[in-house]
Amino acid sequence: MNRFVAIDFETANHMPYSACSVALVTVENSIITERYQTLIQPPQNLYFKKYSELHGIYPEHTIEAPTFEDVAYDIITRMEFETIVAHNEGFDRSVLKAALAYYDISSRTLKLTKKWECTVKIYRKLGFKPANLKACCERMNIPLKHHDALSDAEACATLYASYLDNKII
């Protein structure tokens, strides 16, 4: 069985712990079996305008949203023991790591794989130029509402499943 979890974070500002949205998409045998998405109230509910303009999330959207600390268990339980996939995995991994540290949640006991799969790197190696999410989705005819965490995670999941199934255009 081929199983993995694609993840995407959106942030409110330049601080990596400022997650304001997350989505995780679980895939088994190239079929999405679970979708999880939530808004997250970043620390002090602080947003920078250029970030909000990019993803469309503003302080009024998260004023009553849970904090990362409130949703950490939901996120982590979906990731434990799984192959984790992200488009530009360095960014999403850094957000997770920084948010865990900010809320003093120990990552030592977490059962997360050390190696994440990165669809940017995979598609670059396949000769895609550019290999950003939007360009890959356009070339592969994958629907995308860019910078919406769930849409980005689903697109990443589809890209990775296509790679595993050798269905690259």
HELIX and SHEET records of a PDB file:
HELIX    1   1 PRO A   43  ASN A   45  5                                   3    
HELIX    2   2 LYS A   49  HIS A   55  1                                   7    
HELIX    3   3 PRO A   59  THR A   62  1                                   4    
HELIX    4   4 PHE A   68  MET A   79  1                                  12    
HELIX    5   5 GLU A   89  TYR A  102  1                                  14    
HELIX    6   6 THR A  119  LYS A  125  1                                   7    
HELIX    7   7 LEU A  133  MET A  140  1                                   8    
HELIX    8   8 ALA A  149  LEU A  164  1                                  16    
SHEET    1   A 5 ILE A  31  LEU A  39  0                                        
SHEET    2   A 5 ALA A  19  GLU A  28 -1                                        
SHEET    3   A 5 ARG A   3  THR A  11 -1                                        
SHEET    4   A 5 ILE A  84  ALA A  86  1                                        
SHEET    5   A 5 GLU A 117  CYS A 118  1                                        
END                                                                             
